[in-house]
């Protein structure tokens, strides 16, 4: 599978990651040495945040230190993505005893990703299936000497055939976001990039996170649902009725209810309440506003009502959520 070509015939897509065969939700990280373990942990953090945004434990991972690979199991299943993590100080040239294990893992993986000095691993094992790579400037000369036919991609990340590459630790974050985006869609990719702080929020979607993001994603671009959600978000404090929301859009309340049931599986009233609770949760965990003021700001008639719905949704009262947010778990 590693040698499968991700480029559909005739495509001009500069980032050809549309073939789902080599895009898995299971990752195996192999680090060059302990000094580069932080890079793998950073990539794993991207997977954790993706799981959080998606609201499900979709992505899983395992991490192996190559320096102890002779004593540990170094393998990769056909449905796993192999991520070889190197640094930017020195090339990762595997020892002769490690070559056969790495070669087998590369050949078996659904997709192979290389970071920094790990670019030399597929070259050393003789199973490089792509001829275009993003390579750190410190390794340009050595890579050209090793494989003169290799095209050095100008960007910090590259996805060619079933091989992805990143020039270094920072680029590895972007590479992981792009891989997840290829599986989950551009909307998810943008939300994840904003969540990680590697993309500036635009004015339209700066608050599209958590429950709001999931609802917009499930709407699948439906103008009616998206417009209704936006109206609800704009009127969190002064809660509107379903009929009022429908009137603003110019449709009947019944049509709006059918649309929400079909796309979101919930009534407009429940969605509206969940959006208000989502905002309340943000204010509870990120501000020192009194709960009474938060209740008013989120459209609840009184703080008791907000506390009741808050506990039903999050499983604990807002005071406990705030205490943990400000002081952690002791």
Secondary structure, 3 states (H helix, E strand, C coil): CCCCCCCCCCCCCCCCCCCHHHCCCEEEEEECCHHHHHHHHHHHHHHHHHHHHHCCCCCEEEEEEHHHCCCCCCCCCCCCEEEEECCCCCCCCCCHHHHHHHHHHHHHCCEEEEEHHHHHHHHHHCCCCCCEECCCHHHHHHHHHHCCCCEECCCCEEEECCEEEECCHHHHHHHHHHHHHHHHCHHHHHHHHHHHCCCCCCCCCCCCCHHHHHHHHHHCCCHHHHHHHHHHHHCCCCCCCHHHHHHHHCCCHHHHHHHHHHHCCCCHHHHHHHHHHHHHHHHHHHCCCCHHHHHHHCCCCCHHHHHHHHHHHHCCCHHHHHHHHHHCCC
